[in-house]
C-alpha cells in the first residue's frame, strides 16, 4: 500500500499551484455545504474564506515575483511585509491594500457581469477572519451558502 | 475623494445606521471604514456589508468607491467582547 504524502510540509508554491489549491479548498467547502447540516456551516465559511485568501496570495505572487521567491533567511526589511503577506499572513485587508490594481479590475468585471463583484470581495475581506476556526459560535447554512455562492463567482474573477 | 465627500459619506452612514463611524487612511486617498451600529446585531456579516456598500454606491461615483478599501461592521456588543489581540 502506497504511503500517503505528508500534507503538513510547508511548500513554496507558484501562482498556478496556489490557484489549484484554492480550487480544492473551494471544493471542500462545497462538499460540506452539500451535507446541508447546519453543524458544517462554520466549516463552509472558513474554507470559502481560505479559498479567497489563497487566490489573493496567488495575485501577490504574480505582482511581487522577486519577494515571493525569497527564502526566509533572505528576506530584507524592505521585502518583509509583502513576503509575510504571501507566506505567513491571513490578513485579507492587507493583501487587498497591496494589490491596488485589483479592485478596479474586479469592479470592471462585475460591471460586465452585472454583479457587484468588488463589493462582494471587499465584503468578504471585511468580514472573514482566520479566527472563524476558533469560534464557539455557529453560523447557519443559509448564510454559508450565500458566501460560498459569492466565492464561486469571485474565484473565477481572481484567477 | 475629497475630504468633504468623505465627511458627507461618514455623516450619511451615521444617519442611516444610527452608527458610530470612523475612517482610517490606509494609503494615500484610500480609506478603511469602521461602522458600529445596533442595527447589525444578529445580522450576518455579508448582509451588513451589503447594506453599507449599498449606501456607499449611492453616495459615491464608481471611481470614488474604489477609494474605500474595506468596511468593518460590528454591533456594539461585539466591540465590547472582542479582545484586543
gemmi code that builds the backbone of each chain (N, CA, C; Angstrom):
import gemmi

chains = {
    "A": [
        ("UNK", (0.842, -1.197, 0.000), (0.000, 0.000, 0.000), (0.884, 1.257, 0.000)),
        ("UNK", (0.588, 2.178, -0.900), (1.412, 3.392, -1.020), (1.257, 4.259, 0.220)),
        ("UNK", (2.385, 4.838, 0.638), (2.325, 5.728, 1.792), (1.702, 7.051, 1.375)),
        ("UNK", (0.824, 7.595, 2.212), (0.255, 8.903, 1.848), (1.319, 9.978, 1.996)),
        ("UNK", (1.285, 11.001, 1.122), (2.260, 12.085, 1.240), (1.992, 12.913, 2.488)),
        ("UNK", (3.039, 13.578, 2.958), (2.905, 14.426, 4.152), (2.346, 15.788, 3.747)),
        ("UNK", (1.072, 15.971, 4.007), (0.438, 17.233, 3.582), (0.792, 18.378, 4.520)),
        ("UNK", (1.479, 18.075, 5.626), (1.785, 19.130, 6.595), (3.115, 19.815, 6.323)),
        ("UNK", (3.822, 19.362, 5.313), (5.077, 20.027, 4.966), (4.785, 21.407, 4.402)),
        ("UNK", (5.592, 22.378, 4.796), (5.443, 23.724, 4.236), (6.019, 23.715, 2.831)),
        ("UNK", (5.211, 24.130, 1.859), (5.668, 24.125, 0.476), (5.728, 25.544, -0.077)),
        ("UNK", (6.645, 25.747, -1.002), (6.726, 27.039, -1.685), (6.031, 26.872, -3.035)),
        ("UNK", (4.894, 27.491, -3.189), (4.089, 27.264, -4.382), (4.198, 28.444, -5.347)),
        ("UNK", (4.017, 28.151, -6.611), (3.918, 29.221, -7.605), (2.435, 29.586, -7.746)),
        ("UNK", (2.176, 30.668, -8.470), (0.804, 31.190, -8.530), (-0.186, 30.140, -9.037)),
        ("UNK", (0.218, 29.406, -10.048), (-0.686, 28.398, -10.614), (-1.039, 27.315, -9.603)),
        ("UNK", (-0.050, 26.922, -8.819), (-0.312, 25.905, -7.783), (-1.238, 26.462, -6.710)),
        ("UNK", (-1.006, 27.712, -6.337), (-1.889, 28.335, -5.338), (-3.339, 28.343, -5.843)),
        ("UNK", (-3.499, 28.663, -7.118), (-4.866, 28.700, -7.669), (-5.495, 27.302, -7.669)),
        ("UNK", (-4.689, 26.294, -7.942), (-5.217, 24.920, -7.913), (-5.622, 24.530, -6.487)),
        ("UNK", (-4.808, 24.942, -5.514), (-5.124, 24.635, -4.115), (-6.396, 25.374, -3.676)),
        ("UNK", (-6.539, 26.612, -4.141), (-7.757, 27.380, -3.813), (-8.998, 26.642, -4.325)),
        ("UNK", (-8.859, 26.076, -5.511), (-9.987, 25.329, -6.090), (-10.328, 24.117, -5.210)),
        ("UNK", (-9.298, 23.476, -4.691), (-9.542, 22.316, -3.806), (-10.240, 22.731, -2.514)),
        ("UNK", (-9.801, 23.842, -1.937), (-10.443, 24.292, -0.695), (-11.887, 24.699, -0.967)),
        ("UNK", (-12.112, 25.290, -2.139), (-13.490, 25.615, -2.503), (-14.314, 24.334, -2.613)),
        ("UNK", (-13.744, 23.324, -3.251), (-14.463, 22.040, -3.382), (-14.731, 21.422, -2.008)),
        ("UNK", (-13.786, 21.579, -1.084), (-14.004, 21.084, 0.286), (-15.211, 21.802, 0.912)),
        ("UNK", (-15.239, 23.117, 0.727), (-16.348, 23.911, 1.278), (-17.676, 23.472, 0.648)),
        ("UNK", (-17.626, 23.242, -0.655), (-18.834, 22.829, -1.382), (-19.333, 21.475, -0.864)),
        ("UNK", (-18.401, 20.574, -0.629), (-18.792, 19.246, -0.129), (-19.461, 19.358, 1.243)),
        ("UNK", (-18.914, 20.204, 2.094), (-19.545, 20.406, 3.409), (-20.929, 21.028, 3.240)),
        ("UNK", (-21.033, 21.957, 2.304), (-22.319, 22.633, 2.077), (-23.372, 21.629, 1.602)),
        ("UNK", (-22.933, 20.687, 0.801), (-23.875, 19.716, 0.245), (-24.418, 18.751, 1.304)),
        ("UNK", (-23.779, 18.683, 2.449), (-24.337, 17.856, 3.527), (-25.634, 18.468, 4.061)),
        ("UNK", (-25.785, 19.788, 3.859), (-26.937, 20.560, 4.358), (-27.079, 20.473, 5.873)),
        ("UNK", (-26.015, 20.063, 6.542), (-26.054, 20.007, 8.008), (-25.585, 21.340, 8.564)),
        ("UNK", (-26.419, 21.935, 9.390), (-26.070, 23.241, 9.945), (-24.748, 23.222, 10.715)),
        ("UNK", (-24.452, 22.063, 11.298), (-23.209, 21.949, 12.073), (-21.969, 22.108, 11.202)),
        ("UNK", (-22.127, 22.012, 9.897), (-20.990, 22.133, 8.979), (-20.871, 23.554, 8.408)),
        ("UNK", (-21.786, 24.442, 8.803), (-21.835, 25.774, 8.176), (-20.585, 26.602, 8.482)),
        ("UNK", (-20.083, 26.530, 9.715), (-18.851, 27.267, 10.027), (-17.712, 26.807, 9.115)),
        ("UNK", (-17.642, 25.478, 8.914), (-16.594, 24.925, 8.062), (-16.701, 25.435, 6.633)),
        ("UNK", (-17.924, 25.569, 6.146), (-18.127, 26.098, 4.794), (-17.556, 27.508, 4.688)),
        ("UNK", (-17.904, 28.350, 5.660), (-17.449, 29.739, 5.599), (-15.938, 29.839, 5.793)),
        ("UNK", (-15.431, 29.040, 6.700), (-13.985, 29.056, 6.944), (-13.226, 28.684, 5.667)),
        ("UNK", (-13.634, 27.585, 5.034), (-12.922, 27.116, 3.840), (-13.147, 28.033, 2.639)),
        ("UNK", (-14.333, 28.593, 2.539), (-14.590, 29.527, 1.429), (-13.684, 30.756, 1.569)),
        ("UNK", (-13.500, 31.220, 2.793), (-12.595, 32.353, 3.030), (-11.149, 31.984, 2.757)),
        ("UNK", (-10.785, 30.751, 3.117), (-9.420, 30.284, 2.825), (-9.183, 30.285, 1.312)),
        ("UNK", (-10.194, 29.886, 0.552), (-10.051, 29.892, -0.918), (-9.753, 31.304, -1.417)),
        ("UNK", (-10.471, 32.286, -0.877), (-10.210, 33.683, -1.267), (-8.803, 34.092, -0.836)),
        ("UNK", (-8.439, 33.732, 0.374), (-7.094, 34.072, 0.866), (-6.018, 33.532, -0.084)),
        ("UNK", (-6.151, 32.302, -0.490), (-5.131, 31.686, -1.355), (-5.110, 32.363, -2.721)),
        ("UNK", (-6.289, 32.730, -3.216), (-6.324, 33.417, -4.518), (-5.689, 34.807, -4.426)),
        ("UNK", (-5.861, 35.479, -3.299), (-5.194, 36.772, -3.130), (-3.679, 36.574, -3.036)),
        ("UNK", (-3.265, 35.504, -2.387), (-1.822, 35.207, -2.320), (-1.274, 34.939, -3.719)),
        ("UNK", (-2.050, 34.240, -4.545), (-1.608, 33.997, -5.932), (-1.443, 35.327, -6.673)),
        ("UNK", (-2.375, 36.248, -6.433), (-2.254, 37.592, -7.051), (-0.992, 38.283, -6.565)),
        ("UNK", (-0.694, 38.136, -5.272), (0.524, 38.765, -4.721), (1.784, 38.150, -5.337)),
        ("UNK", (1.773, 36.834, -5.520), (2.933, 36.166, -6.144), (3.141, 36.695, -7.563)),
        ("UNK", (2.042, 36.879, -8.284), (2.155, 37.438, -9.644), (2.704, 38.855, -9.610)),
        ("UNK", (2.244, 39.645, -8.654), (2.631, 41.059, -8.626), (4.020, 41.266, -8.026)),
        ("UNK", (4.403, 40.417, -7.097), (5.704, 40.588, -6.420), (6.542, 39.313, -6.581)),
        ("UNK", (6.938, 38.996, -7.810), (7.646, 37.729, -8.041), (8.970, 37.634, -7.295)),
        ("UNK", (9.694, 38.736, -7.201), (11.006, 38.680, -6.536), (10.844, 38.365, -5.053)),
        ("UNK", (9.966, 39.092, -4.393), (9.759, 38.877, -2.957), (9.229, 37.467, -2.685)),
        ("UNK", (8.369, 36.990, -3.581), (7.737, 35.686, -3.332), (8.751, 34.548, -3.373)),
        ("UNK", (9.865, 34.747, -4.084), (10.847, 33.654, -4.242), (11.892, 33.638, -3.136)),
        ("UNK", (11.891, 34.640, -2.277), (12.916, 34.706, -1.235), (12.730, 33.591, -0.203)),
        ("UNK", (13.841, 33.047, 0.264), (13.816, 32.145, 1.414), (13.732, 33.005, 2.672)),
        ("UNK", (13.271, 32.416, 3.756), (13.043, 33.238, 4.957), (14.306, 33.971, 5.411)),
        ("UNK", (15.488, 33.322, 5.258), (16.717, 33.981, 5.705), (17.180, 35.068, 4.730)),
        ("UNK", (16.554, 35.133, 3.555), (16.934, 36.154, 2.563), (16.052, 37.400, 2.640)),
        ("UNK", (15.025, 37.347, 3.447), (14.058, 38.450, 3.485), (14.699, 39.675, 4.130)),
        ("UNK", (14.562, 40.804, 3.455), (15.092, 42.070, 3.976), (13.953, 42.855, 4.619)),
        ("UNK", (14.315, 43.926, 5.296), (13.277, 44.783, 5.888), (12.318, 45.280, 4.810)),
        ("UNK", (12.870, 45.616, 3.648), (12.050, 46.181, 2.572), (11.060, 45.157, 2.003)),
        ("UNK", (11.445, 43.900, 2.019), (10.579, 42.889, 1.395), (9.717, 42.130, 2.408)),
        ("UNK", (9.934, 42.411, 3.688), (9.314, 41.585, 4.725), (7.786, 41.633, 4.718)),
        ("UNK", (7.217, 42.814, 4.523), (5.750, 42.922, 4.602), (5.099, 42.078, 3.511)),
        ("UNK", (5.572, 42.260, 2.285), (4.971, 41.509, 1.172), (5.235, 40.010, 1.330)),
        ("UNK", (6.457, 39.655, 1.677), (6.805, 38.237, 1.846), (5.906, 37.598, 2.912)),
        ("UNK", (5.707, 38.320, 4.004), (4.853, 37.784, 5.068), (3.404, 37.645, 4.612)),
        ("UNK", (2.938, 38.608, 3.835), (1.565, 38.502, 3.331), (1.404, 37.246, 2.477)),
        ("UNK", (2.439, 36.922, 1.714), (2.339, 35.756, 0.827), (2.485, 34.443, 1.616)),
        ("UNK", (3.444, 34.385, 2.516), (3.777, 33.089, 3.112), (3.403, 32.928, 4.580)),
        ("UNK", (2.912, 33.985, 5.231), (2.622, 33.868, 6.660), (1.208, 34.345, 7.044)),
        ("UNK", (0.801, 35.434, 6.417), (-0.350, 36.182, 6.932), (-1.705, 35.612, 6.484)),
        ("UNK", (-2.724, 35.945, 7.252), (-4.111, 35.643, 6.858), (-4.918, 36.946, 6.784)),
        ("UNK", (-4.219, 38.073, 6.676), (-4.868, 39.380, 6.724), (-5.335, 39.791, 5.320)),
        ("UNK", (-6.592, 39.502, 5.020), (-7.100, 39.758, 3.671), (-7.090, 41.249, 3.344)),
        ("UNK", (-7.355, 42.067, 4.333), (-7.372, 43.514, 4.096), (-5.999, 43.991, 3.624)),
        ("UNK", (-4.977, 43.561, 4.327), (-3.619, 43.999, 3.970), (-3.233, 43.448, 2.594)),
        ("UNK", (-3.706, 42.265, 2.281), (-3.442, 41.717, 0.935), (-4.086, 42.611, -0.116)),
        ("UNK", (-5.337, 42.990, 0.113), (-6.016, 43.884, -0.834), (-5.265, 45.202, -0.968)),
        ("UNK", (-4.784, 45.731, 0.150), (-4.080, 47.012, 0.107), (-2.790, 46.932, -0.694)),
        ("UNK", (-2.238, 45.734, -0.814), (-1.013, 45.573, -1.606), (-1.310, 45.162, -3.052)),
        ("UNK", (-2.576, 45.170, -3.405), (-2.978, 44.848, -4.775), (-3.858, 45.982, -5.311)),
        ("UNK", (-3.294, 47.194, -5.419), (-4.126, 48.346, -5.747), (-4.810, 48.253, -7.109)),
        ("UNK", (-4.222, 47.487, -8.021), (-4.823, 47.384, -9.360), (-6.000, 46.416, -9.376)),
        ("UNK", (-6.074, 45.585, -8.348), (-7.067, 44.507, -8.360), (-8.501, 45.035, -8.250)),
        ("UNK", (-8.680, 46.026, -7.388), (-10.046, 46.499, -7.137), (-10.704, 47.026, -8.410)),
        ("UNK", (-9.945, 47.787, -9.207), (-10.520, 48.330, -10.444), (-10.861, 47.194, -11.413)),
        ("UNK", (-9.984, 46.202, -11.490), (-10.230, 45.075, -12.390), (-11.441, 44.266, -11.975)),
        ("UNK", (-11.560, 44.036, -10.683), (-12.698, 43.255, -10.173), (-13.995, 44.034, -10.402)),
        ("UNK", (-13.917, 45.319, -10.156), (-15.095, 46.181, -10.354), (-15.546, 46.128, -11.819)),
        ("UNK", (-14.573, 46.236, -12.717), (-14.899, 46.235, -14.151), (-15.542, 44.903, -14.551)),
        ("UNK", (-14.997, 43.810, -14.073), (-15.571, 42.503, -14.419), (-16.977, 42.354, -13.839)),
        ("UNK", (-17.174, 42.934, -12.673), (-18.508, 42.903, -12.073), (-19.518, 43.674, -12.908)),
        ("UNK", (-19.073, 44.801, -13.426), (-19.988, 45.596, -14.268), (-20.364, 44.839, -15.533)),
        ("UNK", (-19.380, 44.133, -16.086), (-19.665, 43.330, -17.284), (-20.669, 42.220, -16.970)),
        ("UNK", (-20.523, 41.632, -15.781), (-21.397, 40.504, -15.402), (-22.710, 40.978, -14.784)),
        ("UNK", (-22.791, 42.275, -14.479), (-23.988, 42.790, -13.818), (-24.097, 42.339, -12.374)),
        ("UNK", (-22.938, 42.077, -11.757), (-22.916, 41.637, -10.353), (-21.888, 42.465, -9.580)),
        ("UNK", (-22.167, 42.719, -8.307), (-21.279, 43.605, -7.541), (-20.033, 42.895, -7.028)),
        ("UNK", (-19.170, 42.452, -7.923), (-18.005, 41.658, -7.520), (-17.102, 42.394, -6.533)),
        ("UNK", (-16.867, 43.680, -6.809), (-15.952, 44.417, -5.916), (-16.540, 44.503, -4.504)),
        ("UNK", (-17.835, 44.818, -4.432), (-18.487, 44.911, -3.123), (-18.461, 43.553, -2.422)),
        ("UNK", (-18.658, 42.495, -3.185), (-18.614, 41.148, -2.595), (-17.219, 40.834, -2.053)),
        ("UNK", (-16.211, 41.146, -2.876), (-14.841, 40.832, -2.447), (-14.462, 41.655, -1.222)),
        ("UNK", (-14.744, 42.943, -1.291), (-14.427, 43.792, -0.151), (-15.212, 43.344, 1.083)),
        ("UNK", (-16.454, 42.954, 0.861), (-17.298, 42.499, 1.975), (-16.759, 41.236, 2.633)),
        ("UNK", (-16.289, 40.313, 1.820), (-15.707, 39.085, 2.389), (-14.409, 39.419, 3.125)),
        ("UNK", (-13.594, 40.275, 2.500), (-12.324, 40.629, 3.148), (-12.562, 41.423, 4.437)),
        ("UNK", (-13.698, 42.123, 4.509), (-14.011, 42.905, 5.701), (-14.675, 42.097, 6.799)),
        ("UNK", (-15.212, 40.945, 6.458), (-15.941, 40.200, 7.486), (-15.286, 38.858, 7.832)),
        ("UNK", (-14.574, 38.253, 6.895), (-13.957, 36.956, 7.167), (-12.631, 37.155, 7.894)),
        ("UNK", (-12.404, 36.359, 8.909), (-11.074, 36.332, 9.533), (-10.725, 34.883, 9.846)),
        ("UNK", (-9.454, 34.666, 10.048), (-8.957, 33.327, 10.379), (-9.512, 32.853, 11.730)),
        ("UNK", (-10.002, 33.803, 12.524), (-10.497, 33.441, 13.857), (-11.775, 32.603, 13.793)),
        ("UNK", (-12.359, 32.493, 12.601), (-13.517, 31.594, 12.445), (-13.163, 30.189, 12.921)),
        ("UNK", (-11.895, 29.799, 12.774), (-11.545, 28.422, 13.139), (-11.564, 28.191, 14.638)),
        ("UNK", (-11.556, 29.280, 15.411), (-11.610, 29.142, 16.875), (-12.998, 29.445, 17.445)),
        ("UNK", (-13.935, 29.818, 16.564), (-15.208, 30.331, 17.080), (-16.058, 29.239, 17.722)),
        ("UNK", (-16.601, 29.580, 18.878), (-17.528, 28.666, 19.550), (-18.960, 28.932, 19.098)),
        ("UNK", (-19.149, 30.002, 18.316), (-20.484, 30.330, 17.810), (-20.747, 29.536, 16.532)),
        ("UNK", (-22.019, 29.465, 16.153), (-22.354, 28.731, 14.929), (-23.136, 29.616, 13.983)),
        ("UNK", (-22.723, 29.623, 12.736), (-23.487, 30.339, 11.722), (-24.556, 29.387, 11.166)),
        ("UNK", (-25.291, 29.853, 10.160), (-26.325, 28.990, 9.567), (-25.897, 28.576, 8.165)),
        ("UNK", (-26.466, 27.487, 7.680), (-26.100, 27.027, 6.346), (-26.578, 28.010, 5.277)),
        ("UNK", (-27.689, 28.712, 5.513), (-28.134, 29.715, 4.529), (-27.076, 30.798, 4.349)),
        ("UNK", (-26.547, 31.268, 5.478), (-25.504, 32.288, 5.423), (-24.265, 31.743, 4.727)),
        ("UNK", (-23.916, 30.511, 5.075), (-22.726, 29.892, 4.479), (-22.902, 29.702, 2.976)),
        ("UNK", (-24.097, 29.292, 2.565), (-24.360, 29.089, 1.126), (-24.206, 30.392, 0.359)),
        ("UNK", (-24.690, 31.460, 0.969), (-24.595, 32.766, 0.318), (-23.124, 33.143, 0.095)),
        ("UNK", (-22.317, 32.917, 1.122), (-20.893, 33.240, 0.967), (-20.254, 32.343, -0.086)),
        ("UNK", (-20.589, 31.062, -0.030), (-19.994, 30.118, -0.985), (-20.355, 30.507, -2.421)),
        ("UNK", (-21.580, 30.953, -2.612), (-22.010, 31.346, -3.954), (-21.211, 32.557, -4.449)),
        ("UNK", (-20.949, 33.498, -3.547), (-20.151, 34.664, -3.935), (-18.720, 34.240, -4.271)),
        ("UNK", (-18.195, 33.342, -3.445), (-16.815, 32.882, -3.689), (-16.752, 32.123, -5.015)),
        ("UNK", (-17.821, 31.416, -5.347), (-17.862, 30.692, -6.633), (-17.642, 31.666, -7.802)),
        ("UNK", (-18.291, 32.822, -7.725), (-18.092, 33.846, -8.764), (-16.700, 34.467, -8.659)),
        ("UNK", (-16.324, 34.826, -7.447), (-15.072, 35.577, -7.267), (-13.837, 34.768, -7.644)),
        ("UNK", (-13.900, 33.473, -7.426), (-12.693, 32.674, -7.743), (-12.439, 32.693, -9.242)),
        ("UNK", (-13.479, 32.829, -10.043), (-13.256, 32.945, -11.487), (-12.653, 34.307, -11.832)),
        ("UNK", (-13.098, 35.321, -11.111), (-12.590, 36.679, -11.355), (-11.131, 36.804, -10.915)),
        ("UNK", (-10.770, 36.121, -9.850), (-9.428, 36.265, -9.276), (-8.405, 35.331, -9.916)),
        ("UNK", (-8.829, 34.481, -10.827), (-7.884, 33.523, -11.445), (-6.930, 34.228, -12.406)),
    ],
    "B": [
        ("UNK", (-11.313, 61.060, -3.797), (-12.410, 61.531, -2.949), (-11.894, 62.705, -2.109)),
        ("UNK", (-12.640, 63.762, -2.105), (-12.220, 64.918, -1.323), (-12.583, 64.710, 0.151)),
        ("UNK", (-11.986, 65.543, 0.994), (-12.307, 65.471, 2.423), (-13.798, 65.721, 2.669)),
        ("UNK", (-14.337, 66.654, 1.868), (-15.768, 66.980, 2.025), (-16.635, 65.771, 1.672)),
        ("UNK", (-16.295, 65.108, 0.563), (-17.074, 63.925, 0.157), (-16.963, 62.807, 1.188)),
        ("UNK", (-15.762, 62.639, 1.726), (-15.585, 61.600, 2.753), (-16.444, 61.922, 3.970)),
        ("UNK", (-16.431, 63.187, 4.373), (-17.224, 63.575, 5.544), (-18.720, 63.386, 5.287)),
        ("UNK", (-19.151, 63.725, 4.064), (-20.570, 63.530, 3.720), (-20.943, 62.045, 3.778)),
        ("UNK", (-20.036, 61.205, 3.319), (-20.292, 59.756, 3.372), (-20.396, 59.281, 4.819)),
        ("UNK", (-19.460, 59.731, 5.642), (-19.485, 59.311, 7.051), (-20.779, 59.787, 7.723)),
        ("UNK", (-21.167, 61.026, 7.424), (-22.408, 61.562, 8.018), (-23.628, 60.745, 7.584)),
        ("UNK", (-23.644, 60.365, 6.304), (-24.786, 59.592, 5.797), (-24.836, 58.205, 6.448)),
        ("UNK", (-23.681, 57.596, 6.611), (-23.644, 56.275, 7.257), (-24.081, 56.374, 8.716)),
        ("UNK", (-23.650, 57.448, 9.378), (-24.076, 57.660, 10.775), (-25.595, 57.790, 10.846)),
        ("UNK", (-26.126, 58.585, 9.902), (-27.568, 58.843, 9.908), (-28.344, 57.556, 9.590)),
        ("UNK", (-27.884, 56.872, 8.547), (-28.642, 55.731, 8.055), (-28.631, 54.546, 9.031)),
        ("UNK", (-27.504, 54.355, 9.690), (-27.370, 53.169, 10.555), (-27.361, 53.522, 12.045)),
        ("UNK", (-27.602, 54.801, 12.356), (-27.511, 55.252, 13.754), (-26.204, 54.727, 14.351)),
        ("UNK", (-25.146, 54.997, 13.623), (-23.877, 54.316, 13.905), (-22.784, 55.276, 14.342)),
        ("UNK", (-21.808, 54.672, 15.000), (-20.519, 55.345, 15.165), (-19.697, 54.967, 13.930)),
        ("UNK", (-19.144, 55.963, 13.291), (-18.413, 55.687, 12.047), (-17.046, 56.352, 12.101)),
        ("UNK", (-16.052, 55.606, 11.714), (-14.700, 56.165, 11.650), (-14.068, 55.804, 10.319)),
        ("UNK", (-13.190, 56.682, 9.856), (-12.428, 56.392, 8.631), (-10.951, 56.451, 8.961)),
        ("UNK", (-10.224, 55.478, 8.467), (-8.776, 55.475, 8.657), (-8.122, 55.400, 7.284)),
        ("UNK", (-7.156, 56.289, 7.054), (-6.475, 56.271, 5.760), (-5.489, 55.096, 5.737)),
        ("UNK", (-5.625, 54.221, 4.745), (-4.737, 53.057, 4.669), (-3.627, 53.255, 3.644)),
        ("UNK", (-3.857, 54.140, 2.691), (-2.829, 54.543, 1.734), (-3.313, 55.887, 1.190)),
        ("UNK", (-2.466, 56.619, 0.494), (-2.909, 57.950, 0.044), (-4.239, 57.885, -0.725)),
        ("UNK", (-5.237, 58.566, -0.189), (-6.535, 58.626, -0.866), (-7.425, 57.411, -0.681)),
        ("UNK", (-6.984, 56.411, 0.075), (-7.823, 55.216, 0.308), (-8.122, 55.079, 1.797)),
        ("UNK", (-9.347, 54.673, 2.078), (-9.804, 54.667, 3.463), (-10.464, 53.346, 3.823)),
        ("UNK", (-10.264, 52.977, 5.080), (-10.998, 51.859, 5.669), (-12.048, 52.466, 6.584)),
        ("UNK", (-13.272, 51.974, 6.483), (-14.343, 52.490, 7.333), (-14.657, 51.498, 8.446)),
        ("UNK", (-14.909, 52.016, 9.609), (-15.402, 51.212, 10.720), (-16.799, 51.709, 11.085)),
        ("UNK", (-17.763, 50.806, 11.078), (-19.153, 51.186, 11.346), (-19.680, 50.315, 12.490)),
        ("UNK", (-20.072, 50.961, 13.570), (-20.611, 50.224, 14.717), (-22.064, 50.651, 14.910)),
        ("UNK", (-22.960, 49.710, 14.702), (-24.380, 50.056, 14.760), (-25.174, 48.978, 15.487)),
        ("UNK", (-26.131, 49.390, 16.313), (-27.021, 48.390, 16.931), (-27.858, 47.660, 15.890)),
        ("UNK", (-28.004, 48.250, 14.699), (-28.783, 47.593, 13.634), (-28.105, 46.319, 13.116)),
        ("UNK", (-26.846, 46.137, 13.453), (-26.137, 44.959, 12.953), (-26.232, 43.761, 13.900)),
        ("UNK", (-26.846, 43.966, 15.039), (-26.964, 42.846, 15.985), (-27.758, 41.709, 15.339)),
        ("UNK", (-27.196, 40.528, 15.326), (-27.883, 39.363, 14.760), (-27.920, 39.315, 13.245)),
        ("UNK", (-27.261, 40.271, 12.588), (-27.251, 40.298, 11.117), (-25.931, 39.682, 10.628)),
        ("UNK", (-26.004, 38.696, 9.723), (-24.766, 38.086, 9.227), (-23.829, 39.119, 8.602)),
        ("UNK", (-22.540, 38.818, 8.683), (-21.520, 39.759, 8.225), (-21.702, 40.244, 6.801)),
        ("UNK", (-22.015, 39.320, 5.884), (-22.135, 39.734, 4.482), (-23.340, 40.645, 4.271)),
        ("UNK", (-24.407, 40.425, 5.041), (-25.588, 41.301, 4.925), (-25.261, 42.709, 5.416)),
        ("UNK", (-24.487, 42.785, 6.487), (-24.048, 44.104, 6.970), (-23.258, 44.802, 5.873)),
        ("UNK", (-22.345, 44.042, 5.290), (-21.508, 44.616, 4.235), (-22.380, 45.100, 3.069)),
        ("UNK", (-23.376, 44.289, 2.707), (-24.247, 44.666, 1.581), (-24.940, 45.986, 1.858)),
        ("UNK", (-25.442, 46.137, 3.079), (-26.174, 47.369, 3.412), (-25.262, 48.586, 3.343)),
        ("UNK", (-24.076, 48.420, 3.878), (-23.152, 49.564, 3.879), (-22.687, 49.878, 2.455)),
        ("UNK", (-22.375, 48.840, 1.697), (-21.915, 49.085, 0.322), (-23.024, 49.673, -0.542)),
        ("UNK", (-24.257, 49.301, -0.235), (-25.381, 49.905, -0.956), (-25.370, 51.409, -0.736)),
        ("UNK", (-25.139, 51.822, 0.500), (-25.086, 53.261, 0.807), (-23.885, 53.915, 0.139)),
        ("UNK", (-22.753, 53.243, 0.183), (-21.547, 53.804, -0.449), (-21.772, 53.977, -1.948)),
        ("UNK", (-22.354, 52.971, -2.576), (-22.590, 53.037, -4.025), (-23.573, 54.149, -4.381)),
        ("UNK", (-24.496, 54.436, -3.462), (-25.437, 55.542, -3.707), (-24.763, 56.898, -3.563)),
        ("UNK", (-23.825, 56.961, -2.621), (-23.219, 58.257, -2.283), (-22.045, 58.643, -3.192)),
        ("UNK", (-21.313, 57.648, -3.652), (-20.084, 57.925, -4.398), (-20.210, 57.430, -5.831)),
        ("UNK", (-19.455, 58.068, -6.723), (-19.471, 57.527, -8.087), (-18.515, 56.330, -8.161)),
        ("UNK", (-18.550, 55.675, -9.321), (-17.850, 54.397, -9.484), (-16.370, 54.469, -9.104)),
        ("UNK", (-15.680, 55.489, -9.597), (-14.249, 55.600, -9.310), (-14.005, 55.837, -7.820)),
        ("UNK", (-14.864, 56.665, -7.237), (-14.659, 57.022, -5.827), (-14.873, 55.829, -4.887)),
        ("UNK", (-15.748, 54.923, -5.289), (-15.980, 53.776, -4.394), (-14.705, 52.953, -4.215)),
        ("UNK", (-13.811, 53.036, -5.202), (-12.549, 52.296, -5.095), (-11.617, 52.922, -4.056)),
        ("UNK", (-11.971, 54.119, -3.605), (-11.186, 54.756, -2.545), (-11.547, 54.190, -1.166)),
        ("UNK", (-12.593, 53.393, -1.114), (-12.924, 52.695, 0.142), (-12.333, 51.299, 0.029)),
        ("UNK", (-11.314, 51.048, 0.839), (-10.619, 49.757, 0.693), (-11.414, 48.637, 1.341)),
        ("UNK", (-12.074, 48.977, 2.408), (-12.706, 47.924, 3.202), (-13.645, 48.554, 4.221)),
        ("UNK", (-14.647, 47.783, 4.616), (-15.543, 48.234, 5.683), (-15.538, 47.179, 6.790)),
        ("UNK", (-15.380, 47.627, 8.004), (-15.535, 46.733, 9.154), (-16.856, 47.096, 9.812)),
        ("UNK", (-17.718, 46.120, 10.017), (-19.060, 46.399, 10.538), (-19.336, 45.545, 11.772)),
        ("UNK", (-19.606, 46.216, 12.859), (-19.842, 45.497, 14.113), (-21.091, 46.025, 14.794)),
        ("UNK", (-21.644, 45.188, 15.657), (-22.674, 45.671, 16.581), (-21.945, 46.089, 17.861)),
        ("UNK", (-22.561, 46.955, 18.654), (-21.864, 47.446, 19.852), (-21.425, 46.335, 20.796)),
        ("UNK", (-22.251, 45.297, 20.947), (-21.867, 44.225, 21.888), (-20.644, 43.455, 21.394)),
        ("UNK", (-20.471, 43.371, 20.077), (-19.285, 42.686, 19.544), (-18.019, 43.473, 19.865)),
        ("UNK", (-18.123, 44.771, 19.840), (-16.961, 45.610, 20.176), (-16.595, 45.408, 21.644)),
        ("UNK", (-17.615, 45.260, 22.471), (-17.353, 45.104, 23.910), (-16.651, 43.794, 24.236)),
        ("UNK", (-17.044, 42.695, 23.534), (-16.485, 41.396, 23.906), (-15.202, 41.056, 23.151)),
        ("UNK", (-14.932, 41.788, 22.056), (-13.755, 41.417, 21.261), (-12.479, 41.745, 22.022)),
        ("UNK", (-11.648, 40.719, 22.267), (-10.375, 41.014, 22.923), (-9.439, 41.732, 21.960)),
        ("UNK", (-8.621, 42.571, 22.473), (-7.697, 43.320, 21.631), (-6.431, 42.493, 21.408)),
        ("UNK", (-6.515, 41.499, 20.499), (-5.361, 40.613, 20.267), (-4.764, 40.870, 18.896)),
    ],
}
model = gemmi.Model(1)
for chain_id, residues in chains.items():
    chain = gemmi.Chain(chain_id)
    for i, (resn, *xyz) in enumerate(residues, 1):
        res = gemmi.Residue()
        res.name, res.seqid = resn, gemmi.SeqId(i, " ")
        for name, pos in zip(("N", "CA", "C"), xyz):
            atom = gemmi.Atom()
            atom.name, atom.element = name, gemmi.Element(name[0])
            atom.pos, atom.b_iso = gemmi.Position(*pos), 0.0
            res.add_atom(atom)
        chain.add_residue(res)
    model.add_chain(chain)
structure = gemmi.Structure()
structure.add_model(model)
structure.setup_entities()
